[in-house]
Amino acid sequence: MQKHETSSLSRRTFIAGGAAAAAAAGLALSGCGSKPAPKSEVTPAPSGEPTGELTGACAYTSTNVNPIGNSSALMLAATWHVFEGLYDLDLHTYKTYNALAAGKPTKVSDTEYEVALRDGAKFSDGTDVTAKDVVNAFQKNMENGVYGAFLSFIDKVTAKGENAVSFKLKYAFESLLEQRLSVVKVFPASQTEDDLKTKPIGSGPWQYDTVNGDDGGTIVFKPNKNYTGEYPAGAASMSWNVMLDGTARTTALKEASVAVMENVPDANAEQITASGATVDYIQGFNQAFLMFNTLKEPFNDKRVRQAFFYAIDVKKLIANSMAGNATPVTGFLPKEHANYHEASTVYTYDPEKAKQLIEDAGATGTSFTLLVNNNWVKDLAAQIKNDLDAVGVSCTIQEQKINWSELAPSDSVLPYDVMLTPGDPTCFGNDPDLLMTWWYGDNVWTEGRTCWKKDTAGRWSELQELMQKAREAKAAAQQETWNKCFDLIAEEAPLYPLFHRKLATGYQPTLIQGFEPIATTGLVFLGAKAVKA
């Protein structure tokens, strides 16, 4: 695999055999950092017939293999291995590289580009990848409720013969074009809806063999023998074991029954390194956030929402519940991001200010239910409840697996008060427009969930105007407009992070070569190869 150019994003490594922290090259949340940094050499996948098995323990479940609009932490990672886009993102650097595209887009005008396809690209069934397949994939994703917002800058996609695609844009979008085109993964236009929902095929280095993404299940991949790209499969097979329980994943890695483990529990890191494995902590955008029902009193008042963030002792939360492996929020983006801006509203622990805001809003004595997702954020809930109780609101914790369908757009007021849950859209990309569009754009998050689009006292429309202005702006003007967006989001806080998390990944260096963890959910085995124990 190509070299990963890394920048100054914090990375802490537990060296095999001990828990001492060591300085190491960080993983960038952006394509460019504040200063030059060393390059990380990743061993290319071997030529010839691959041997051995790549194995991973995954921390999330999903049964949705459809590449159209896929947003599950488990299956989106699987699509990175089974499918290609015109351009793909190196999740270690967030730089794009040519995948199905033969080269960079050819600029016809500010709003028109052409992309030639790679010679000899084939799907795993041996059929050629054609412009028709690419156009179909884009059209289906543009109509999708999840990815459609990411692709709203596209007016029309058409085929130019068998081996080139033309993009007509609604407005100039040059600076973000390749990153955003990478969202769409290509599959044969002949595949039916049933095909896409059961065992879809792509042109990536791997193909699905058997798929069981339920807890305790396994996703088995086999090499795509028709793959013609630069990152061929590095083993004769690859198996992902789905293990929601952190102890089970820890045991699997310690016993070397898997080579890589996703989402290492902080309490288990030293056990893992004592077994001879390595644990890497990488600062990312991943976060625990509070989401408010902005149509329900008193959470329709931004002063109450702000009070929550002043009331919670985030530094204590990070120290006690995250073992220090997170960073307090000073802006929508982490400080290491190239587009970071310190927000005009920075929430620090100030219970007296929280009390005053709640009193000013007439909300003292409010009783509410904190809906808590039953994953890693549940460990945060007890302290959050205590901190909120202390400023004059009565919090009841309701822990459950979130049924997101109950929070879909509705004519009725949604049945929740405040939610604590994690999220991380950097699995799709990391440009500020994409990250803001995910939570604050014209989609299910704002029409349902937060209902912020419907909140007449909110500033959703103002944010949309600013985001559009930034899309069409260049260089300094774009950053200046994004900064205004970050300020508005921090002040309104319909959904806002408590901290940005450092993600922990464990691996057995004696079982895998060329593997590097990433700062978002999912595992990347592209360029890695199995090593016989």
C-alpha positions in Angstrom: 0.0 0.0 0.0 1.1 3.6 -0.6 2.9 5.5 2.1 0.5 7.3 4.5 1.5 10.9 5.0 0.6 11.6 8.6 0.5 14.9 10.5 0.4 16.1 14.1 -2.8 14.4 15.3 -2.1 12.9 18.7 -1.4 9.2 18.8 -0.5 7.2 22.0 0.8 3.7 21.7 1.0 1.0 24.4 4.1 -0.9 23.3 3.8 -4.7 23.4 4.9 -6.1 26.8 4.2 -2.9 28.7 1.8 0.0 29.1 4.3 2.9 28.8 3.1 5.6 26.4 5.4 6.3 23.5 5.5 9.3 21.1 4.5 8.2 17.7 3.5 9.7 14.4 -0.2 10.9 14.6 -3.0 10.3 12.2 -4.4 13.3 10.4 -8.0 14.3 10.5 -7.2 16.4 7.5 -5.0 16.0 4.4 -2.6 18.7 5.7 -1.3 19.4 9.1 0.2 22.4 10.9 3.7 21.2 10.2 5.5 18.5 8.2 5.6 15.1 9.8 7.3 11.8 9.2 5.8 9.4 6.6 4.7 6.0 7.8 5.8 3.1 5.6 3.1 0.5 5.0 4.1 -2.8 3.5 2.5 -3.4 0.1 0.2 -6.4 -0.2 2.2 -9.4 -1.6 2.2 -10.2 -5.3 1.1 -13.7 -6.4 -1.3 -15.9 -4.6 -2.1 -14.6 -1.1 -1.9 -17.0 1.9 -3.1 -17.2 5.5 -6.1 -15.4 7.0 -6.7 -11.8 8.2 -8.9 -11.7 11.3 -10.6 -9.0 13.2 -12.9 -8.5 16.2 -15.5 -5.9 15.4 -17.4 -3.8 18.0 -20.6 -3.1 16.1 -23.5 -5.0 14.5 -25.4 -4.6 11.3 -27.2 -6.7 8.7 -27.3 -4.1 6.0 -24.8 -4.9 3.2 -26.3 -2.5 0.7 -23.6 -0.1 -0.4 -26.2 2.6 -1.2 -26.3 5.0 1.7 -24.6 2.6 4.1 -23.9 4.3 7.4 -23.4 1.4 9.8 -20.0 1.3 11.5 -19.6 -2.4 10.7 -20.9 -2.6 7.1 -19.5 0.7 5.9 -16.0 -0.6 6.8 -16.8 -3.8 4.9 -17.7 -1.7 1.8 -14.3 -0.1 1.9 -12.9 -3.6 1.1 -15.5 -5.0 -1.3 -16.3 -1.8 -3.4 -14.4 1.0 -5.1 -15.5 4.5 -5.8 -14.1 6.7 -8.6 -11.8 8.0 -5.8 -11.3 6.4 -2.4 -10.2 7.9 0.8 -7.1 6.8 2.6 -8.7 6.7 6.1 -5.3 7.2 7.6 -4.8 10.6 6.0 -8.2 11.6 4.5 -6.5 12.2 1.2 -8.1 10.7 -1.9 -6.4 8.3 -4.3 -7.5 7.1 -7.7 -9.6 4.0 -7.5 -11.9 3.3 -10.5 -10.8 6.7 -11.9 -7.8 6.7 -14.2 -6.7 10.1 -13.0 -7.9 13.4 -11.5 -11.1 14.9 -12.9 -10.7 16.8 -16.1 -12.1 20.3 -15.7 -14.3 21.4 -18.6 -15.6 24.5 -16.7 -16.2 25.6 -13.1 -19.3 23.4 -13.1 -18.4 20.5 -15.4 -15.9 17.7 -15.0 -15.1 14.5 -16.7 -13.6 11.4 -15.1 -12.0 8.5 -17.2 -12.2 5.0 -15.8 -9.3 2.8 -15.0 -8.4 0.4 -17.8 -9.3 -3.2 -17.1 -11.4 -2.6 -14.0 -13.7 -5.6 -13.4 -16.3 -6.6 -10.9 -15.7 -9.8 -8.9 -18.0 -11.7 -11.3 -15.6 -10.9 -14.1 -17.8 -8.3 -15.9 -16.3 -5.0 -16.9 -16.9 -1.8 -14.9 -18.6 0.6 -17.3 -19.6 4.2 -17.2 -23.2 3.0 -17.1 -22.5 1.3 -13.7 -20.9 4.4 -12.3 -23.8 6.6 -13.4 -26.4 4.2 -11.9 -24.5 4.1 -8.6 -24.4 7.9 -8.4 -28.1 8.3 -9.3 -29.1 5.7 -6.7 -27.0 7.4 -4.0 -28.2 10.9 -5.0 -31.8 9.7 -4.3 -30.8 8.2 -1.0 -31.9 9.9 2.2 -28.4 9.4 3.8 -26.0 10.2 1.0 -28.2 12.5 -1.0 -27.2 15.5 1.2 -23.5 14.8 0.6 -24.1 14.9 -3.2 -26.5 17.8 -3.4 -23.9 19.8 -5.4 -24.3 17.5 -8.4 -26.9 18.4 -11.0 -26.5 15.6 -13.4 -24.3 12.5 -14.1 -24.0 11.1 -17.6 -21.9 8.5 -19.4 -19.5 9.5 -22.1 -19.1 6.3 -24.0 -18.1 3.1 -22.1 -15.2 4.5 -20.1 -15.8 8.1 -19.0 -18.3 9.9 -16.8 -19.4 13.6 -17.0 -20.5 15.5 -13.9 -22.6 18.7 -14.3 -22.5 20.6 -11.0 -25.0 23.1 -9.6 -22.2 25.4 -8.5 -18.4 25.4 -8.4 -17.2 22.7 -5.9 -13.6 22.1 -7.0 -11.8 22.1 -3.6 -14.0 19.3 -2.2 -14.9 17.4 -5.4 -12.7 14.3 -5.2 -13.4 13.7 -1.5 -17.1 14.0 -2.0 -17.1 11.7 -5.1 -15.5 9.1 -2.9 -18.7 8.6 -1.0 -20.3 6.6 -3.8 -19.2 3.0 -4.2 -19.9 1.4 -7.6 -21.7 -1.9 -8.2 -23.1 -3.5 -11.4 -26.2 -1.6 -12.7 -27.7 -5.1 -13.3 -27.9 -5.8 -9.6 -31.4 -5.8 -8.2 -32.5 -4.4 -4.8 -32.6 -8.0 -3.5 -29.0 -8.5 -4.8 -27.8 -5.3 -3.0 -29.5 -6.3 0.2 -28.2 -9.9 0.4 -24.7 -10.3 -1.2 -23.8 -7.3 -3.5 -20.6 -7.4 -5.6 -18.1 -4.8 -6.3 -14.7 -4.3 -7.9 -12.6 -4.0 -4.7 -9.9 -6.4 -3.6 -12.3 -8.5 -1.5 -15.7 -10.0 -2.1 -18.3 -11.3 0.4 -18.3 -15.1 1.0 -20.8 -15.4 3.9 -22.4 -12.5 5.8 -23.7 -12.6 9.4 -23.4 -9.2 11.0 -25.3 -10.0 14.2 -23.6 -10.2 17.6 -21.7 -13.5 17.6 -21.8 -13.7 13.8 -19.0 -13.6 11.3 -18.5 -11.9 8.0 -16.2 -14.0 5.7 -14.5 -12.4 2.7 -12.5 -14.0 -0.1 -10.1 -12.4 -2.5 -11.6 -10.9 -5.7 -9.5 -12.7 -8.3 -10.6 -10.1 -10.9 -9.3 -7.1 -9.0 -7.0 -4.9 -11.0 -6.3 -2.1 -8.6 -3.2 -1.4 -6.5 -4.2 -2.9 -3.2 -4.9 -6.6 -3.8 -6.0 -8.9 -0.9 -3.2 -9.8 1.5 -4.5 -13.2 2.6 -6.3 -16.2 1.2 -9.3 -15.2 3.3 -10.5 -12.6 5.8 -12.9 -13.1 8.7 -14.5 -10.4 10.9 -16.0 -11.7 14.2 -18.8 -9.5 15.5 -18.4 -9.2 19.3 -20.2 -6.4 21.0 -18.8 -7.4 24.4 -15.5 -5.7 25.1 -14.3 -8.5 27.3 -14.9 -11.0 24.5 -12.9 -9.0 22.0 -10.1 -8.5 24.6 -9.9 -12.3 25.2 -9.8 -13.0 21.4 -6.9 -10.6 20.9 -5.0 -11.8 24.0 -5.3 -15.4 22.8 -4.4 -14.4 19.3 -7.5 -15.9 17.8 -7.9 -12.6 16.0 -5.1 -10.3 14.7 -6.9 -7.0 15.2 -9.5 -5.7 17.8 -11.7 -2.7 17.4 -12.6 -0.3 20.2 -10.3 -1.5 23.1 -11.9 -0.9 26.5 -9.6 1.5 28.4 -9.6 -0.9 31.4 -8.3 -3.7 29.3 -5.4 -1.9 27.5 -2.7 -3.0 29.9 -3.9 -6.7 29.9 -3.7 -6.7 26.1 -0.1 -5.2 26.0 1.0 -7.7 28.7 -0.1 -10.5 26.3 2.3 -9.2 23.6 -0.1 -7.2 21.6 -0.1 -3.5 20.8 -2.8 -0.8 21.6 -2.8 2.4 19.7 -4.8 5.5 20.8 -5.5 8.0 18.0 -7.2 11.3 18.6 -10.2 11.7 16.3 -13.5 13.5 15.8 -15.4 10.5 17.4 -17.6 11.9 20.2 -20.2 11.5 22.8 -22.9 14.1 22.2 -26.1 15.5 23.8 -29.0 15.8 21.4 -32.1 17.8 22.4 -35.7 17.6 21.3 -35.9 21.3 20.3 -39.7 21.2 19.9 -40.2 20.2 23.5 -40.1 22.7 26.4 -37.8 23.7 27.9 -35.3 22.3 25.4 -36.6 24.6 22.7 -34.7 27.4 24.7 -31.1 27.5 23.8 -30.2 28.8 27.3 -31.3 25.5 28.7 -29.3 23.6 26.2 -26.3 25.8 27.0 -26.8 25.2 30.7 -26.4 21.5 30.3 -22.9 21.9 28.8 -21.8 24.3 31.6 -23.3 22.0 34.2 -21.3 18.9 33.2 -17.7 18.6 34.5 -16.2 17.2 31.2 -12.7 17.0 32.5 -13.8 14.8 35.4 -15.9 12.8 32.9 -12.8 12.2 30.7 -10.6 11.3 33.7 -13.0 9.0 35.4 -14.9 7.4 32.6 -12.5 7.6 29.6 -9.2 7.0 31.4 -8.1 10.4 30.0 -8.5 9.2 26.4 -10.5 12.2 25.1 -10.2 15.9 24.7 -12.6 18.6 25.8 -14.4 20.5 23.1 -13.4 24.0 22.2 -14.9 24.0 18.8 -16.9 21.8 16.5 -13.6 20.3 15.2 -10.7 18.9 17.2 -7.7 21.3 17.5 -5.6 19.0 15.3 -8.0 19.4 12.3 -6.6 21.8 9.6 -9.9 23.7 9.6 -10.1 24.0 13.4 -11.6 27.2 14.9 -12.2 28.0 18.5 -15.9 28.7 18.8 -17.2 32.0 20.2 -18.9 29.9 22.8 -16.6 27.5 24.7 -18.3 25.4 27.4 -16.3 25.0 30.6 -17.5 23.6 33.9 -19.4 26.5 35.5 -22.4 25.2 37.6 -23.3 28.7 38.8 -23.6 29.9 35.2 -25.7 26.8 34.4 -28.1 27.6 37.3 -28.5 31.2 36.2 -29.3 30.2 32.6 -31.8 27.6 33.8 -33.4 30.2 36.1 -33.4 32.9 33.3 -35.3 30.4 31.1 -37.8 29.6 33.8 -36.7 26.0 33.8 -35.6 25.5 37.4 -37.0 22.2 38.8 -37.6 20.7 35.4 -37.8 16.9 35.4 -36.7 15.1 32.3 -35.5 11.7 31.0 -32.0 11.3 29.6 -32.2 8.6 26.9 -28.8 6.8 26.9 -27.6 4.5 24.1 -26.6 1.2 25.6 -23.0 1.2 24.2 -19.8 2.8 25.6 -21.6 6.1 26.5 -23.6 4.4 29.2 -20.6 4.7 31.5 -20.9 8.5 31.3 -24.5 8.7 32.3 -24.2 8.5 36.1 -21.9 11.5 36.5 -23.9 13.5 33.9 -27.1 12.9 35.9 -25.4 14.0 39.2 -24.0 17.2 37.5 -27.4 18.1 36.1 -29.3 17.3 39.3 -26.9 19.7 41.1 -27.9 22.7 39.0 -31.7 22.4 39.6 -33.0 19.9 37.0 -34.1 16.4 37.8 -32.6 13.8 35.5 -33.8 10.2 35.1 -31.6 7.8 33.1 -33.3 5.5 30.5 -30.7 3.2 29.0 -31.6 1.3 25.9 -30.7 0.3 22.4 -31.9 3.3 20.5 -34.7 2.7 18.0 -34.0 5.4 15.5 -37.2 4.7 13.6 -39.1 6.2 16.6 -37.2 9.5 16.0 -38.1 9.8 12.3 -39.7 13.0 11.0 -43.2 13.2 12.3 -46.2 15.6 12.6 -46.2 14.8 16.3 -43.6 15.9 18.9 -41.1 13.2 19.2 -41.2 11.0 22.3 -37.9 11.9 24.0 -36.4 14.8 25.9 -32.6 14.6 25.7 -30.3 11.8 24.3 -26.8 10.8 25.1 -25.2 8.8 22.2 -22.0 8.6 20.2 -21.3 9.5 16.6 -18.6 10.0 14.0 -19.3 10.9 10.4 -15.6 11.0 9.6 -16.1 7.4 8.3 -17.5 9.2 5.2 -14.9 12.0 5.0 -13.6 14.8 7.1 -14.2 18.1 5.3 -16.1 20.6 7.5 -19.1 20.8 5.1 -19.6 17.0 5.1 -19.4 16.9 8.9 -21.8 19.7 9.4 -24.2 18.4 6.7 -24.4 15.1 8.5 -25.9 16.5 11.7 -27.3 19.9 10.8 -28.2 19.7 7.1 -31.6 19.2 5.5 -32.1 15.6 6.5 -33.5 13.2 9.1 -31.4 14.7 11.9 -33.0 18.1 11.6 -36.5 17.1 10.3 -36.7 14.3 13.0 -34.3 13.6 15.8 -33.4 17.2 16.9 -36.3 18.6 14.9 -34.1 21.8 14.7 -35.4 22.6 11.2 -38.9 22.9 12.6 -37.8 25.1 15.6 -39.0 28.6 14.6 -36.8 30.1 17.3 -33.7 28.3 16.1 -31.3 29.5 13.4 -31.3 26.4 11.2 -32.1 28.5 8.0 -29.3 30.9 8.8 -26.8 28.0 9.1 -27.9 26.6 5.7 -27.2 29.9 4.1 -23.8 30.1 5.6 -22.9 26.5 4.7 -24.0 27.2 1.1 -21.9 30.3 1.0 -18.9 28.4 2.2 -19.4 25.7 -0.5 -19.2 28.3 -3.2 -16.3 30.2 -1.6 -12.6 29.8 -2.0 -9.6 29.6 0.4 -9.7 32.2 3.2 -13.3 33.2 2.5 -14.4 29.6 2.8 -12.6 29.2 6.2 -14.0 32.5 7.4 -17.6 31.4 6.6 -17.0 28.0 8.1 -15.9 29.7 11.3 -19.3 31.5 11.5 -21.0 28.2 11.1 -19.0 26.7 14.0 -19.9 29.7 16.2 -23.6 29.4 15.4 -23.6 25.6 16.1 -21.8 26.1 19.4 -24.2 28.8 20.5 -27.4 27.0 19.5 -26.3 23.5 20.5 -29.3 21.5 19.3 -26.7 18.6 19.1 -23.2 19.2 20.4 -20.2 17.1 21.5 -19.1 16.7 25.1 -15.6 15.7 24.0 -13.6 14.3 21.1 -12.5 10.8 21.7 -9.2 9.0 21.2 -10.0 5.7 19.6 -8.1 2.6 20.8 -7.3 -0.3 18.4 -5.4 -3.4 19.4 -3.4 -5.7 17.2 -1.0 -8.6 17.2 2.1 -7.5 15.2 3.2 -11.1 14.8 0.0 -12.0 13.0 -0.4 -9.0 10.6 1.9 -6.8 8.6 1.2 -3.4 7.2 -1.8 -2.7 9.4 -2.4 0.8 10.8 -5.3 1.8 13.0 -7.6 4.7 12.0 -9.2 7.5 14.0 -12.8 6.6 13.2 -15.0 3.5 13.6 -14.1 0.5 11.5 -11.1 -1.5 10.6 -9.0 -1.1 7.4 -7.1 -4.1 6.1 -6.3 -2.6 2.7 -2.5 -3.1 2.1 -2.2 -5.4 5.1 -1.1 -9.0 4.8 -1.5 -12.1 7.1 1.6 -13.4 8.8 1.8 -17.0 9.8 2.1 -17.3 13.6 
